[in-house]
């Protein structure tokens, strides 16, 4: 259970919230306003590192995955 939260103050220092309702309110505020806040996203085309990571791999044959979602046959189930 979270019993305290450490936050920055206006003077560049830190302060501790330890009253249960204040802790709960701060956690709620954080997830509502910061964690789920809109983020500036950079398209993959403008980022060579991630563009390379998401480029289709030539050593993987798409045919390998053609029937990956097919329902297994009774024979396959018995074998497993």
N, CA, C and O atoms as a Tinker XYZ file with bonds, in Angstrom:
   320  protein
     1  N      0.844000   -1.173000    0.000000    73     2
     2  CA     0.000000    0.000000    0.000000    64     1     3
     3  C      0.892000    1.240000    0.000000    63     2     4     5
     4  O      1.893000    1.297000    0.714000    81     3
     5  N      0.524000    2.209000   -0.792000    73     3     6
     6  CA     1.268000    3.460000   -0.880000    64     5     7
     7  C      0.895000    4.342000    0.305000    63     6     8     9
     8  O     -0.267000    4.715000    0.461000    81     7
     9  N      1.880000    4.677000    1.142000    73     7    10
    10  CA     1.561000    5.462000    2.340000    64     9    11
    11  C      2.125000    6.873000    2.302000    63    10    12    13
    12  O      1.870000    7.664000    3.210000    81    11
    13  N      2.902000    7.205000    1.246000    73    11    14
    14  CA     3.391000    8.573000    1.111000    64    13    15
    15  C      3.785000    8.834000   -0.342000    63    14    16    17
    16  O      4.008000    7.910000   -1.123000    81    15
    17  N      3.862000   10.115000   -0.676000    73    15    18
    18  CA     4.274000   10.544000   -2.008000    64    17    19
    19  C      5.269000   11.682000   -1.826000    63    18    20    21
    20  O      5.042000   12.586000   -1.022000    81    19
    21  N      6.365000   11.639000   -2.566000    73    19    22
    22  CA     7.370000   12.702000   -2.510000    64    21    23
    23  C      7.219000   13.548000   -3.770000    63    22    24    25
    24  O      7.259000   13.038000   -4.889000    81    23
    25  N      7.044000   14.859000   -3.562000    73    23    26
    26  CA     6.800000   15.776000   -4.672000    64    25    27
    27  C      7.780000   16.944000   -4.625000    63    26    28    29
    28  O      8.293000   17.288000   -3.560000    81    27
    29  N      8.040000   17.555000   -5.791000    73    27    30
    30  CA     8.877000   18.761000   -5.787000    64    29    31
    31  C      8.070000   19.951000   -5.271000    63    30    32    33
    32  O      6.865000   20.046000   -5.503000    81    31
    33  N      8.752000   20.854000   -4.568000    73    31    34
    34  CA     8.069000   22.076000   -4.142000    64    33    35
    35  C      8.477000   23.232000   -5.061000    63    34    36    37
    36  O      9.287000   23.045000   -5.969000    81    35
    37  N      7.933000   24.395000   -4.835000    73    35    38
    38  CA     8.188000   25.551000   -5.701000    64    37    39
    39  C      9.603000   26.096000   -5.580000    63    38    40    41
    40  O     10.043000   26.852000   -6.447000    81    39
    41  N     10.325000   25.731000   -4.527000    73    39    42
    42  CA    11.686000   26.230000   -4.305000    64    41    43
    43  C     12.759000   25.285000   -4.836000    63    42    44    45
    44  O     13.947000   25.514000   -4.613000    81    43
    45  N     12.355000   24.227000   -5.535000    73    43    46
    46  CA    13.313000   23.268000   -6.060000    64    45    47
    47  C     13.634000   22.143000   -5.097000    63    46    48    49
    48  O     14.446000   21.273000   -5.410000    81    47
    49  N     13.011000   22.147000   -3.933000    73    47    50
    50  CA    13.215000   21.077000   -2.961000    64    49    51
    51  C     12.144000   20.009000   -3.099000    63    50    52    53
    52  O     11.463000   19.925000   -4.121000    81    51
    53  N     12.003000   19.206000   -2.076000    73    51    54
    54  CA    11.011000   18.133000   -2.060000    64    53    55
    55  C     10.172000   18.232000   -0.799000    63    54    56    57
    56  O     10.620000   18.748000    0.225000    81    55
    57  N      8.940000   17.725000   -0.887000    73    55    58
    58  CA     8.124000   17.596000    0.311000    64    57    59
    59  C      7.366000   16.281000    0.245000    63    58    60    61
    60  O      7.192000   15.701000   -0.827000    81    59
    61  N      6.922000   15.823000    1.394000    73    59    62
    62  CA     6.276000   14.520000    1.506000    64    61    63
    63  C      4.808000   14.703000    1.862000    63    62    64    65
    64  O      4.461000   15.419000    2.800000    81    63
    65  N      3.953000   14.035000    1.085000    73    63    66
    66  CA     2.542000   13.932000    1.453000    64    65    67
    67  C      2.378000   12.597000    2.154000    63    66    68    69
    68  O      2.778000   11.565000    1.614000    81    67
    69  N      1.795000   12.597000    3.350000    73    67    70
    70  CA     1.598000   11.319000    4.040000    64    69    71
    71  C      0.199000   11.162000    4.623000    63    70    72    73
    72  O     -0.101000   10.145000    5.248000    81    71
    73  N     -0.656000   12.155000    4.426000    73    71    74
    74  CA    -2.046000   12.009000    4.860000    64    73    75
    75  C     -2.745000   11.122000    3.826000    63    74    76    77
    76  O     -2.664000   11.404000    2.631000    81    75
    77  N     -3.428000   10.058000    4.257000    73    75    78
    78  CA    -3.997000    9.088000    3.310000    64    77    79
    79  C     -4.846000    9.705000    2.194000    63    78    80    81
    80  O     -4.719000    9.303000    1.037000    81    79
    81  N     -5.698000   10.662000    2.515000    73    79    82
    82  CA    -6.547000   11.254000    1.475000    64    81    83
    83  C     -5.723000   12.096000    0.499000    63    82    84    85
    84  O     -6.009000   12.105000   -0.698000    81    83
    85  N     -4.705000   12.803000    0.994000    73    83    86
    86  CA    -3.836000   13.588000    0.111000    64    85    87
    87  C     -3.035000   12.677000   -0.818000    63    86    88    89
    88  O     -2.848000   12.993000   -1.993000    81    87
    89  N     -2.567000   11.554000   -0.292000    73    87    90
    90  CA    -1.830000   10.582000   -1.116000    64    89    91
    91  C     -2.745000   10.053000   -2.208000    63    90    92    93
    92  O     -2.361000   10.000000   -3.376000    81    91
    93  N     -3.951000    9.665000   -1.830000    73    91    94
    94  CA    -4.918000    9.140000   -2.796000    64    93    95
    95  C     -5.232000   10.189000   -3.868000    63    94    96    97
    96  O     -5.276000    9.870000   -5.057000    81    95
    97  N     -5.450000   11.435000   -3.450000    73    95    98
    98  CA    -5.763000   12.504000   -4.400000    64    97    99
    99  C     -4.605000   12.760000   -5.356000    63    98   100   101
   100  O     -4.825000   12.985000   -6.546000    81    99
   101  N     -3.369000   12.730000   -4.850000    73    99   102
   102  CA    -2.203000   12.981000   -5.699000    64   101   103
   103  C     -1.995000   11.847000   -6.701000    63   102   104   105
   104  O     -1.658000   12.099000   -7.857000    81   103
   105  N     -2.191000   10.614000   -6.273000    73   103   106
   106  CA    -2.057000    9.477000   -7.191000    64   105   107
   107  C     -3.121000    9.567000   -8.280000    63   106   108   109
   108  O     -2.827000    9.347000   -9.455000    81   107
   109  N     -4.345000    9.887000   -7.898000    73   107   110
   110  CA    -5.424000   10.051000   -8.874000    64   109   111
   111  C     -5.080000   11.167000   -9.859000    63   110   112   113
   112  O     -5.231000   10.998000  -11.069000    81   111
   113  N     -4.615000   12.312000   -9.339000    73   111   114
   114  CA    -4.252000   13.437000  -10.198000    64   113   115
   115  C     -3.137000   13.047000  -11.162000    63   114   116   117
   116  O     -3.193000   13.383000  -12.344000    81   115
   117  N     -2.131000   12.343000  -10.667000    73   115   118
   118  CA    -1.004000   11.942000  -11.510000    64   117   119
   119  C     -1.468000   11.073000  -12.679000    63   118   120   121
   120  O     -1.125000   11.338000  -13.831000    81   119
   121  N     -2.244000   10.041000  -12.376000    73   119   122
   122  CA    -2.668000    9.146000  -13.451000    64   121   123
   123  C     -3.669000    9.812000  -14.386000    63   122   124   125
   124  O     -3.670000    9.532000  -15.584000    81   123
   125  N     -4.511000   10.682000  -13.864000    73   123   126
   126  CA    -5.499000   11.364000  -14.701000    64   125   127
   127  C     -4.842000   12.427000  -15.580000    63   126   128   129
   128  O     -5.124000   12.505000  -16.776000    81   127
   129  N     -3.966000   13.247000  -14.991000    73   127   130
   130  CA    -3.445000   14.419000  -15.695000    64   129   131
   131  C     -2.085000   14.224000  -16.351000    63   130   132   133
   132  O     -1.791000   14.891000  -17.343000    81   131
   133  N     -1.255000   13.339000  -15.836000    73   131   134
   134  CA     0.089000   13.186000  -16.392000    64   133   135
   135  C      0.264000   11.880000  -17.157000    63   134   136   137
   136  O      0.714000   11.889000  -18.303000    81   135
   137  N     -0.085000   10.767000  -16.537000    73   135   138
   138  CA     0.112000    9.471000  -17.191000    64   137   139
   139  C     -0.709000    9.381000  -18.473000    63   138   140   141
   140  O     -0.227000    8.864000  -19.481000    81   139
   141  N     -1.941000    9.877000  -18.445000    73   139   142
   142  CA    -2.825000    9.803000  -19.609000    64   141   143
   143  C     -2.837000   11.090000  -20.421000    63   142   144   145
   144  O     -3.693000   11.259000  -21.289000    81   143
   145  N     -1.917000   11.990000  -20.161000    73   143   146
   146  CA    -1.863000   13.255000  -20.900000    64   145   147
   147  C     -1.443000   12.999000  -22.347000    63   146   148   149
   148  O     -0.706000   12.053000  -22.623000    81   147
   149  N     -1.909000   13.834000  -23.261000    73   147   150
   150  CA    -1.457000   13.698000  -24.651000    64   149   151
   151  C      0.064000   13.843000  -24.725000    63   150   152   153
   152  O      0.662000   14.674000  -24.041000    81   151
   153  N      0.660000   13.024000  -25.560000    73   151   154
   154  CA     2.109000   13.069000  -25.713000    64   153   155
   155  C      2.461000   13.474000  -27.140000    63   154   156   157
   156  O      1.731000   13.176000  -28.085000    81   155
   157  N      3.568000   14.144000  -27.274000    73   155   158
   158  CA     4.057000   14.516000  -28.594000    64   157   159
   159  C      4.731000   13.281000  -29.188000    63   158   160   161
   160  O      5.766000   12.827000  -28.698000    81   159
   161  N      4.139000   12.756000  -30.230000    73   159   162
   162  CA     4.678000   11.557000  -30.862000    64   161   163
   163  C      5.435000   11.933000  -32.123000    63   162   164   165
   164  O      5.030000   12.821000  -32.874000    81   163
   165  N      6.519000   11.254000  -32.332000    73   163   166
   166  CA     7.330000   11.488000  -33.519000    64   165   167
   167  C      7.050000   10.361000  -34.508000    63   166   168   169
   168  O      7.229000    9.190000  -34.173000    81   167
   169  N      6.612000   10.698000  -35.724000    73   167   170
   170  CA     6.353000    9.641000  -36.713000    64   169   171
   171  C      7.606000    8.799000  -36.960000    63   170   172   173
   172  O      8.728000    9.297000  -36.872000    81   171
   173  N      7.399000    7.525000  -37.270000    73   171   174
   174  CA     8.530000    6.627000  -37.504000    64   173   175
   175  C      9.387000    7.070000  -38.682000    63   174   176   177
   176  O     10.595000    6.832000  -38.697000    81   175
   177  N      8.763000    7.716000  -39.676000    73   175   178
   178  CA     9.535000    8.136000  -40.851000    64   177   179
   179  C     10.626000    9.136000  -40.472000    63   178   180   181
   180  O     11.642000    9.243000  -41.158000    81   179
   181  N     10.411000    9.862000  -39.386000    73   179   182
   182  CA    11.382000   10.875000  -38.983000    64   181   183
   183  C     12.390000   10.338000  -37.967000    63   182   184   185
   184  O     13.188000   11.100000  -37.421000    81   183
   185  N     12.354000    9.045000  -37.718000    73   183   186
   186  CA    13.240000    8.468000  -36.721000    64   185   187
   187  C     13.911000    7.231000  -37.322000    63   186   188   189
   188  O     13.335000    6.144000  -37.277000    81   187
   189  N     15.097000    7.372000  -37.875000    73   187   190
   190  CA    15.770000    6.256000  -38.553000    64   189   191
   191  C     15.953000    5.020000  -37.676000    63   190   192   193
   192  O     15.877000    3.896000  -38.174000    81   191
   193  N     16.193000    5.210000  -36.378000    73   191   194
   194  CA    16.389000    4.064000  -35.492000    64   193   195
   195  C     15.150000    3.178000  -35.485000    63   194   196   197
   196  O     15.247000    1.972000  -35.712000    81   195
   197  N     13.966000    3.779000  -35.222000    73   195   198
   198  CA    12.746000    2.981000  -35.140000    64   197   199
   199  C     12.263000    2.541000  -36.513000    63   198   200   201
   200  O     11.646000    1.483000  -36.641000    81   199
   201  N     12.532000    3.331000  -37.532000    73   199   202
   202  CA    12.170000    2.921000  -38.880000    64   201   203
   203  C     12.885000    1.614000  -39.225000    63   202   204   205
   204  O     12.289000    0.710000  -39.812000    81   203
   205  N     14.154000    1.521000  -38.860000    73   203   206
   206  CA    14.918000    0.294000  -39.109000    64   205   207
   207  C     14.373000   -0.866000  -38.284000    63   206   208   209
   208  O     14.309000   -1.993000  -38.774000    81   207
   209  N     13.981000   -0.607000  -37.039000    73   207   210
   210  CA    13.463000   -1.672000  -36.175000    64   209   211
   211  C     12.145000   -2.235000  -36.702000    63   210   212   213
   212  O     11.887000   -3.431000  -36.569000    81   211
   213  N     11.304000   -1.377000  -37.303000    73   211   214
   214  CA     9.989000   -1.806000  -37.765000    64   213   215
   215  C      9.962000   -2.200000  -39.239000    63   214   216   217
   216  O      8.912000   -2.589000  -39.751000    81   215
   217  N     11.085000   -2.106000  -39.918000    73   215   218
   218  CA    11.153000   -2.520000  -41.313000    64   217   219
   219  C     10.949000   -4.039000  -41.372000    63   218   220   221
   220  O     11.529000   -4.768000  -40.568000    81   219
   221  N     10.125000   -4.525000  -42.323000    73   219   222
   222  CA     9.922000   -5.977000  -42.425000    64   221   223
   223  C     11.250000   -6.709000  -42.627000    63   222   224   225
   224  O     12.108000   -6.275000  -43.396000    81   223
   225  N     11.393000   -7.817000  -41.928000    73   223   226
   226  CA    12.628000   -8.597000  -42.023000    64   225   227
   227  C     12.575000   -9.517000  -43.236000    63   226   228   229
   228  O     11.563000  -10.168000  -43.496000    81   227
   229  N     13.662000   -9.558000  -43.960000    73   227   230
   230  CA    13.730000  -10.376000  -45.167000    64   229   231
   231  C     13.916000  -11.856000  -44.861000    63   230   232   233
   232  O     13.637000  -12.698000  -45.715000    81   231
   233  N     14.380000  -12.192000  -43.658000    73   231   234
   234  CA    14.623000  -13.592000  -43.315000    64   233   235
   235  C     13.380000  -14.282000  -42.756000    63   234   236   237
   236  O     13.451000  -15.444000  -42.355000    81   235
   237  N     12.248000  -13.589000  -42.723000    73   235   238
   238  CA    11.005000  -14.184000  -42.229000    64   237   239
   239  C     10.043000  -14.331000  -43.397000    63   238   240   241
   240  O      9.710000  -13.352000  -44.065000    81   239
   241  N      9.605000  -15.545000  -43.636000    73   239   242
   242  CA     8.689000  -15.848000  -44.728000    64   241   243
   243  C      7.251000  -15.691000  -44.229000    63   242   244   245
   244  O      6.852000  -16.359000  -43.275000    81   243
   245  N      6.479000  -14.820000  -44.863000    73   243   246
   246  CA     5.098000  -14.589000  -44.437000    64   245   247
   247  C      4.258000  -15.867000  -44.513000    63   246   248   249
   248  O      3.288000  -16.013000  -43.769000    81   247
   249  N      4.617000  -16.777000  -45.390000    73   247   250
   250  CA     3.862000  -18.024000  -45.536000    64   249   251
   251  C      3.874000  -18.845000  -44.247000    63   250   252   253
   252  O      2.954000  -19.627000  -44.005000    81   251
   253  N      4.896000  -18.676000  -43.425000    73   251   254
   254  CA     4.980000  -19.412000  -42.160000    64   253   255
   255  C      3.787000  -19.112000  -41.260000    63   254   256   257
   256  O      3.412000  -19.938000  -40.428000    81   255
   257  N      3.197000  -17.946000  -41.421000    73   255   258
   258  CA     2.154000  -17.496000  -40.508000    64   257   259
   259  C      0.757000  -17.508000  -41.128000    63   258   260   261
   260  O     -0.186000  -16.998000  -40.524000    81   259
   261  N      0.612000  -18.080000  -42.319000    73   259   262
   262  CA    -0.669000  -18.072000  -43.017000    64   261   263
   263  C     -1.788000  -18.722000  -42.201000    63   262   264   265
   264  O     -2.914000  -18.223000  -42.192000    81   263
   265  N     -1.496000  -19.809000  -41.529000    73   263   266
   266  CA    -2.548000  -20.550000  -40.827000    64   265   267
   267  C     -2.417000  -20.463000  -39.314000    63   266   268   269
   268  O     -2.906000  -21.333000  -38.594000    81   267
   269  N     -1.770000  -19.433000  -38.840000    73   267   270
   270  CA    -1.522000  -19.334000  -37.400000    64   269   271
   271  C     -2.819000  -19.226000  -36.594000    63   270   272   273
   272  O     -2.869000  -19.669000  -35.446000    81   271
   273  N     -3.862000  -18.645000  -37.178000    73   271   274
   274  CA    -5.129000  -18.485000  -36.464000    64   273   275
   275  C     -6.145000  -19.566000  -36.828000    63   274   276   277
   276  O     -7.300000  -19.502000  -36.408000    81   275
   277  N     -5.716000  -20.557000  -37.609000    73   275   278
   278  CA    -6.623000  -21.645000  -37.985000    64   277   279
   279  C     -6.950000  -22.504000  -36.766000    63   278   280   281
   280  O     -6.117000  -22.688000  -35.878000    81   279
   281  N     -8.154000  -23.018000  -36.738000    73   279   282
   282  CA    -8.569000  -23.901000  -35.642000    64   281   283
   283  C     -7.814000  -25.223000  -35.781000    63   282   284   285
   284  O     -7.799000  -25.805000  -36.865000    81   283
   285  N     -7.191000  -25.705000  -34.713000    73   283   286
   286  CA    -6.437000  -26.962000  -34.796000    64   285   287
   287  C     -7.356000  -28.143000  -35.125000    63   286   288   289
   288  O     -8.507000  -28.191000  -34.692000    81   287
   289  N     -6.833000  -29.073000  -35.884000    73   287   290
   290  CA    -7.607000  -30.272000  -36.214000    64   289   291
   291  C     -7.637000  -31.207000  -35.006000    63   290   292   293
   292  O     -6.850000  -31.059000  -34.071000    81   291
   293  N     -8.551000  -32.165000  -35.042000    73   291   294
   294  CA    -8.622000  -33.152000  -33.957000    64   293   295
   295  C     -7.300000  -33.908000  -33.835000    63   294   296   297
   296  O     -6.845000  -34.205000  -32.731000    81   295
   297  N     -6.689000  -34.214000  -34.975000    73   295   298
   298  CA    -5.421000  -34.934000  -34.971000    64   297   299
   299  C     -4.333000  -34.118000  -34.259000    63   298   300   301
   300  O     -3.556000  -34.661000  -33.475000    81   299
   301  N     -4.287000  -32.803000  -34.540000    73   299   302
   302  CA    -3.299000  -31.948000  -33.877000    64   301   303
   303  C     -3.549000  -31.885000  -32.374000    63   302   304   305
   304  O     -2.605000  -31.880000  -31.584000    81   303
   305  N     -4.818000  -31.836000  -31.979000    73   303   306
   306  CA    -5.154000  -31.781000  -30.555000    64   305   307
   307  C     -4.770000  -33.077000  -29.846000    63   306   308   309
   308  O     -4.267000  -33.049000  -28.722000    81   307
   309  N     -5.008000  -34.212000  -30.502000    73   307   310
   310  CA    -4.649000  -35.500000  -29.903000    64   309   311
   311  C     -3.137000  -35.622000  -29.760000    63   310   312   313
   312  O     -2.638000  -36.175000  -28.780000    81   311
   313  N     -2.416000  -35.101000  -30.745000    73   311   314
   314  CA    -0.961000  -35.172000  -30.726000    64   313   315
   315  C     -0.373000  -34.295000  -29.614000    63   314   316   317
   316  O      0.647000  -34.636000  -29.015000    81   315
   317  N     -1.026000  -33.172000  -29.353000    73   315   318
   318  CA    -0.528000  -32.251000  -28.329000    64   317   319
   319  C     -0.819000  -32.839000  -26.982000    63   318   320
   320  O     -0.489000  -32.236000  -25.961000    81   319
